[in-house]
Amino acid sequence: MLPYATIEEAEAAVGRGLTLAETLWFRYSASKSDYFLYCHNVLFLFLVFNLVPIPLAFAELTRSLGLDQYKIQPKVRLSLAEMRKCYKDVNRVFFLVVGPLQLVSYPSIKIIGIRTGLPLPSRWEILSQLVVYFLVEDYTNYWIHRFLHSKWGYEKIHSVHHEFTAPVGYTAPYAHWAEVLILGIPSFLGPALAPGHMVTFWLWIALRQIEAIETHSGYDLPWSPTKYIPFYGGAEYHDYHHYVGGQSQSNFASVFTYCDFIYGTDKGYQYHKKVLGKLKGMNGGTGTGLNRGKYDCPSDEVKSD
């Protein structure tokens, strides 16, 4: 709740006139508690998960929208029943684990110093903090992901997420409830190290979920803006990890590729791309597409890691 009764008091405290964004923020948040504002995360997560994957889920089920040429594993299609089960399971975990966790974790937000007042952060501040959050989350997630591919971690927890060898957007948060809890830690570390405004925190939570959906989309879309982000993995990169499955010791990164490069856990992926590149050349450039996906191999090849 803002400690100002009027816009004039807010402007006096800030020492200048409020921007349009700050005026809107004042009118919306002035009479609302910080806890109420923090709980917006539950709504944002729910809306992002339910709405963002719809276009590609529709394309997956109907083979329409002209996107078949970008399908990474075109021979593998989820049925409506499989997608419905995935959707129901994820929402069950959301309402039983993610939502309640958000509701009770507010004290940690106050401890690290996420603020709700004025002035609002500048675009540069928001951007720089988001970069920090993504880098911290990516590095921490990398090591947790490697642990989850140990024999114990995979058998007891992570195998649930790998039930889908050709993921689609709705499978991004499909995981064992324990994995959902564990992977919440990397998402929190960035804001804990560089606390900012609640608006930045909202944006971070939404963007991280959108990124996960894009990475699990199953489509390597050429117009995706992520194509222009240095060291960004994307759908093709992570799809290989699901394609190989439980035996995979490659492509652990959640967002970027630098950890896999530094620690040598992208060798299977690079080898595979090299082999498929040679096959594509031998077949006159027809190694990918509707009849053959980017990871489809002849029967005498193996999913080398």
RODO-2510 file (C-alpha; in nm, 4 decimals, decimal comma):
residues 305
     n   res          X          Y          Z
     1     m     0,0000     0,0000     0,0000
     2     l     0,1408     0,3371    -0,0990
     3     p     0,1926     0,5890     0,1843
     4     y     0,0330     0,8696    -0,0158
     5     a    -0,3309     0,9749    -0,0073
     6     t    -0,3193     1,1792    -0,3264
     7     i    -0,1165     1,2131    -0,6438
     8     e     0,0006     1,5520    -0,5193
     9     e     0,1510     1,3901    -0,2089
    10     a     0,3198     1,1274    -0,4270
    11     e     0,4649     1,3947    -0,6572
    12     a     0,5924     1,5887    -0,3559
    13     a     0,7631     1,2756    -0,2220
    14     v     0,9162     1,1866    -0,5587
    15     g     1,0190     1,5465    -0,6240
    16     r     0,8674     1,5687    -0,9717
    17     g     0,5505     1,5073    -1,1661
    18     l     0,4492     1,1452    -1,2090
    19     t     0,4825     0,9804    -1,5468
    20     l     0,1760     0,8260    -1,7088
    21     a     0,2888     0,4786    -1,5952
    22     e     0,3431     0,6026    -1,2395
    23     t     0,0022     0,7702    -1,2367
    24     l    -0,1622     0,4461    -1,3466
    25     w     0,0361     0,2540    -1,0868
    26     f    -0,0702     0,4986    -0,8151
    27     r    -0,4373     0,4710    -0,9071
    28     y    -0,4220     0,0930    -0,9111
    29     s    -0,2005     0,0168    -0,6119
    30     a    -0,2495     0,3063    -0,3691
    31     s    -0,5237     0,1318    -0,1712
    32     k    -0,4051    -0,2267    -0,2190
    33     s    -0,1816    -0,4163     0,0208
    34     d     0,1628    -0,5353    -0,0847
    35     y     0,0476    -0,8917    -0,0242
    36     f    -0,2426    -0,8474    -0,2648
    37     l    -0,0073    -0,7085    -0,5293
    38     y     0,2367    -0,9961    -0,4816
    39     c    -0,0430    -1,2504    -0,5259
    40     h    -0,0917    -1,1235    -0,8805
    41     n     0,1828    -1,3752    -0,9659
    42     v    -0,0665    -1,6575    -0,9257
    43     l    -0,2999    -1,4989    -1,1805
    44     f    -0,0191    -1,4141    -1,4237
    45     l     0,1240    -1,7666    -1,4128
    46     f    -0,2184    -1,9168    -1,4673
    47     l    -0,2981    -1,6908    -1,7630
    48     v     0,0424    -1,7357    -1,9279
    49     f     0,0311    -2,1134    -1,9084
    50     n    -0,3285    -2,1390    -2,0266
    51     l    -0,3164    -1,8848    -2,3106
    52     v     0,0356    -1,8697    -2,4579
    53     p     0,0571    -2,2344    -2,5810
    54     i    -0,2844    -2,2266    -2,7525
    55     p    -0,1730    -2,1443    -3,1120
    56     l     0,0911    -2,4175    -3,1290
    57     a    -0,1322    -2,6665    -2,9469
    58     f    -0,3953    -2,5979    -3,2112
    59     a    -0,1356    -2,6481    -3,4853
    60     e    -0,0204    -2,9720    -3,3206
    61     l    -0,3701    -3,1184    -3,3037
    62     t    -0,5030    -2,9996    -3,6399
    63     r    -0,1803    -2,9825    -3,8430
    64     s    -0,2979    -2,6450    -3,9640
    65     l    -0,1590    -2,2885    -3,9674
    66     g     0,1111    -2,3997    -4,2128
    67     l     0,3587    -2,4784    -3,9361
    68     d     0,4328    -2,8441    -4,0166
    69     q     0,7535    -2,7439    -4,1930
    70     y     0,8874    -2,6068    -3,8628
    71     k     0,7945    -2,9075    -3,6501
    72     i     1,1186    -3,0434    -3,5024
    73     q     0,9942    -3,4008    -3,4651
    74     p     0,7161    -3,4199    -3,7255
    75     k     0,6644    -3,7948    -3,6882
    76     v     0,5616    -3,7576    -3,3240
    77     r     0,2231    -3,6014    -3,2536
    78     l     0,0360    -3,5727    -2,9270
    79     s    -0,3242    -3,6837    -2,9401
    80     l    -0,6037    -3,4771    -2,7918
    81     a    -0,6295    -3,7258    -2,5043
    82     e    -0,2567    -3,6961    -2,4285
    83     m    -0,2665    -3,3175    -2,4390
    84     r    -0,5758    -3,3094    -2,2208
    85     k    -0,4054    -3,5343    -1,9638
    86     c    -0,0967    -3,3117    -1,9657
    87     y    -0,3121    -3,0009    -1,9231
    88     k    -0,5082    -3,1508    -1,6350
    89     d    -0,1963    -3,2785    -1,4558
    90     v    -0,0193    -2,9437    -1,4823
    91     n    -0,3221    -2,7550    -1,3537
    92     r    -0,3551    -2,9981    -1,0644
    93     v     0,0056    -2,9305    -0,9631
    94     f    -0,0573    -2,5582    -1,0129
    95     f    -0,3554    -2,5483    -0,7772
    96     l    -0,2081    -2,7887    -0,5215
    97     v     0,1585    -2,6793    -0,5219
    98     v     0,2461    -2,3674    -0,7234
    99     g    -0,0483    -2,1498    -0,6193
   100     p    -0,0295    -2,2262    -0,2452
   101     l     0,3492    -2,1831    -0,2517
   102     q     0,3075    -1,8366    -0,4039
   103     l     0,0500    -1,7442    -0,1412
   104     v     0,2697    -1,8420     0,1552
   105     s     0,6049    -1,7161     0,0219
   106     y     0,5242    -1,3473     0,0618
   107     p     0,7464    -1,3015     0,3724
   108     s     1,0515    -1,3979     0,1651
   109     i     0,9653    -1,1198    -0,0816
   110     k     0,9553    -0,8660     0,2013
   111     i     1,2837    -0,9945     0,3438
   112     i     1,4773    -0,9540     0,0187
   113     g     1,3314    -0,6073    -0,0379
   114     i     1,0996    -0,6206    -0,3384
   115     r     0,9353    -0,2763    -0,3328
   116     t     0,5965    -0,1567    -0,4497
   117     g     0,6254     0,2182    -0,4111
   118     l     0,7168     0,5116    -0,6308
   119     p     0,9078     0,5962    -0,8396
   120     l     0,8716     0,3107    -1,0859
   121     p     1,1987     0,1639    -1,2176
   122     s     1,3386     0,2943    -1,5445
   123     r     1,3412     0,0733    -1,8528
   124     w     1,7181     0,0391    -1,8164
   125     e     1,6831    -0,0768    -1,4549
   126     i     1,4169    -0,3304    -1,5495
   127     l     1,6212    -0,4623    -1,8416
   128     s     1,9456    -0,4928    -1,6453
   129     q     1,7733    -0,6728    -1,3583
   130     l     1,5965    -0,9118    -1,5949
   131     v     1,9325    -0,9985    -1,7536
   132     v     2,0723    -1,0760    -1,4074
   133     y     1,7667    -1,2862    -1,3203
   134     f     1,7923    -1,4910    -1,6400
   135     l     2,1664    -1,5503    -1,5989
   136     v     2,1411    -1,6493    -1,2324
   137     e     1,8425    -1,8756    -1,2968
   138     d     2,0092    -2,0354    -1,5966
   139     y     2,3346    -2,1157    -1,4150
   140     t     2,1606    -2,2546    -1,1055
   141     n     1,9062    -2,4465    -1,3088
   142     y     2,1864    -2,6037    -1,5125
   143     w     2,3349    -2,7785    -1,2083
   144     i     2,0005    -2,8816    -1,0645
   145     h     1,9072    -3,0239    -1,4046
   146     r     2,2314    -3,2239    -1,4147
   147     f     2,1535    -3,3621    -1,0699
   148     l     1,8055    -3,4593    -1,1878
   149     h     1,9704    -3,6683    -1,4592
   150     s     2,1632    -3,8718    -1,2061
   151     k     2,0273    -4,2231    -1,1624
   152     w     1,8418    -4,1400    -0,8416
   153     g     1,7215    -3,7958    -0,9525
   154     y     1,5898    -3,9244    -1,2828
   155     e     1,4168    -4,2352    -1,1526
   156     k     1,2565    -4,0661    -0,8521
   157     i     1,1729    -3,7212    -0,9919
   158     h     1,2754    -3,6084    -1,3387
   159     s     1,1412    -3,9027    -1,5419
   160     v     0,7933    -3,7495    -1,5182
   161     h     0,9008    -3,4484    -1,7237
   162     h     1,0606    -3,6765    -1,9824
   163     e     0,7427    -3,8705    -2,0472
   164     f     0,7130    -3,6404    -2,3487
   165     t     0,9997    -3,7120    -2,5899
   166     a     0,8622    -3,4555    -2,8351
   167     p     0,7393    -3,1702    -2,6135
   168     v     0,4738    -2,9099    -2,6850
   169     g     0,4120    -2,5836    -2,5016
   170     y     0,1776    -2,7296    -2,2407
   171     t     0,4452    -2,9795    -2,1336
   172     a     0,6840    -2,7051    -2,0157
   173     p     0,5707    -2,7181    -1,6495
   174     y     0,4711    -3,0856    -1,6648
   175     a     0,6843    -3,2386    -1,3899
   176     h     0,6903    -3,4156    -1,0550
   177     w     0,5686    -3,1885    -0,7767
   178     a     0,9104    -3,2114    -0,6102
   179     e     1,0789    -3,0872    -0,9277
   180     v     0,8375    -2,7946    -0,9421
   181     l     0,9395    -2,6997    -0,5887
   182     i     1,3139    -2,7476    -0,6486
   183     l     1,3185    -2,5433    -0,9687
   184     g     1,1434    -2,2586    -0,7921
   185     i     1,4734    -2,1890    -0,6126
   186     p     1,6667    -2,0677    -0,9219
   187     s     1,3759    -1,8408    -1,0164
   188     f     1,3929    -1,6753    -0,6744
   189     l     1,7709    -1,6343    -0,6504
   190     g     1,7999    -1,3553    -0,9082
   191     p     1,5467    -1,1254    -0,7382
   192     a     1,7094    -1,2094    -0,4044
   193     l     2,0514    -1,0979    -0,5326
   194     a     1,9244    -0,7903    -0,7166
   195     p     1,5876    -0,6950    -0,5672
   196     g     1,3801    -0,4523    -0,7649
   197     h     1,0239    -0,3348    -0,8024
   198     m     0,7174    -0,5577    -0,7911
   199     v     0,6498    -0,4707    -1,1562
   200     t     0,9908    -0,6124    -1,2505
   201     f     0,9199    -0,9220    -1,0441
   202     w     0,5863    -0,9741    -1,2220
   203     l     0,7558    -0,9326    -1,5584
   204     w     1,0308    -1,1793    -1,4643
   205     i     0,7871    -1,4501    -1,3565
   206     a     0,5810    -1,4093    -1,6742
   207     l     0,8801    -1,3971    -1,9119
   208     r     1,0441    -1,7017    -1,7554
   209     q     0,7276    -1,9042    -1,8044
   210     i     0,6866    -1,7781    -2,1614
   211     e     1,0483    -1,8713    -2,2328
   212     a     0,9903    -2,2231    -2,0996
   213     i     0,6817    -2,2607    -2,3181
   214     e     0,8738    -2,1430    -2,6263
   215     t     1,1605    -2,3801    -2,5498
   216     h     0,9188    -2,6725    -2,5194
   217     s     0,7045    -2,5691    -2,8155
   218     g     0,8355    -2,8392    -3,0509
   219     y     0,8552    -2,5863    -3,3349
   220     d     1,1687    -2,4117    -3,4581
   221     l     1,0027    -2,0948    -3,5832
   222     p     1,2344    -1,8757    -3,7931
   223     w     1,0640    -1,5506    -3,6927
   224     s     1,1033    -1,6034    -3,3177
   225     p     1,2744    -1,2979    -3,1602
   226     t     1,4824    -1,5365    -2,9491
   227     k     1,6808    -1,6152    -3,2660
   228     y     1,8576    -1,2849    -3,2103
   229     i     1,9551    -1,3390    -2,8459
   230     p     2,3228    -1,4427    -2,8126
   231     f     2,3801    -1,7923    -2,6700
   232     y     2,0051    -1,8578    -2,6479
   233     g     1,9181    -2,2267    -2,6755
   234     g     1,5587    -2,2285    -2,7922
   235     a     1,3213    -2,5020    -2,9013
   236     e     1,5551    -2,7005    -3,1274
   237     y     1,8290    -2,7061    -2,8644
   238     h     1,6062    -2,8302    -2,5833
   239     d     1,4045    -3,0619    -2,8069
   240     y     1,7191    -3,2703    -2,8554
   241     h     1,7392    -3,3166    -2,4795
   242     h     1,3864    -3,4613    -2,4752
   243     y     1,4502    -3,6653    -2,7889
   244     v     1,7394    -3,8497    -2,6262
   245     g     1,5419    -3,8853    -2,3027
   246     g     1,6645    -4,0358    -1,9791
   247     q     2,0039    -4,1269    -2,1225
   248     s     2,0691    -3,7642    -2,2144
   249     q     2,3808    -3,6046    -2,0714
   250     s     2,3556    -3,3127    -2,3119
   251     n     2,1814    -2,9760    -2,3347
   252     f     2,1006    -2,9207    -1,9676
   253     a     2,0699    -2,5443    -2,0040
   254     s     1,7291    -2,3953    -1,9372
   255     v     1,7799    -2,0747    -2,1374
   256     f     2,1327    -2,0133    -2,2650
   257     t     2,3984    -2,2494    -2,4010
   258     y     2,7175    -2,1219    -2,2391
   259     c     2,7149    -2,3660    -1,9448
   260     d     2,6787    -2,6655    -2,1769
   261     f     2,9677    -2,5305    -2,3845
   262     i     3,1936    -2,4556    -2,0867
   263     y     3,1331    -2,7891    -1,9124
   264     g     3,1269    -2,9977    -2,2293
   265     t     2,7666    -3,1133    -2,2039
   266     d     2,6720    -3,0143    -2,5572
   267     k     2,8994    -3,2664    -2,7313
   268     g     2,6232    -3,5167    -2,8063
   269     y     2,4104    -3,2422    -2,9597
   270     q     2,6963    -3,1037    -3,1682
   271     y     2,7899    -3,4520    -3,2900
   272     h     2,4310    -3,5268    -3,3804
   273     k     2,3978    -3,2038    -3,5773
   274     k     2,7195    -3,2836    -3,7609
   275     v     2,5954    -3,6316    -3,8581
   276     l     2,2580    -3,5020    -3,9723
   277     g     2,4277    -3,2239    -4,1658
   278     k     2,6258    -3,4832    -4,3607
   279     l     2,3126    -3,6884    -4,4235
   280     k     2,1313    -3,3818    -4,5453
   281     g     2,4112    -3,3128    -4,7925
   282     m     2,4053    -3,6717    -4,9163
   283     n     2,0279    -3,6531    -4,9668
   284     g     2,0444    -3,3346    -5,1653
   285     g     1,9294    -3,1078    -4,8847
   286     t     1,6186    -3,3072    -4,7902
   287     g     1,7337    -3,4224    -4,4498
   288     t     1,4753    -3,2163    -4,2649
   289     g     1,1156    -3,1236    -4,3192
   290     l     0,7787    -3,2953    -4,3160
   291     n     0,9070    -3,6445    -4,3889
   292     r     1,2171    -3,6207    -4,1774
   293     g     1,2662    -3,4187    -3,8613
   294     k     1,5807    -3,2529    -3,7397
   295     y     1,6581    -3,5448    -3,5072
   296     d     1,5351    -3,8402    -3,7095
   297     c     1,8121    -4,0884    -3,7779
   298     p     1,8431    -4,3952    -3,9994
   299     s     1,7928    -4,7229    -3,8135
   300     d     2,1655    -4,7903    -3,7851
   301     e     2,2286    -4,4625    -3,6049
   302     v     2,2087    -4,4140    -3,2331
   303     k     2,1147    -4,1193    -3,0201
   304     s     2,4730    -4,0472    -2,9328
   305     d     2,5529    -3,8471    -2,6234
***
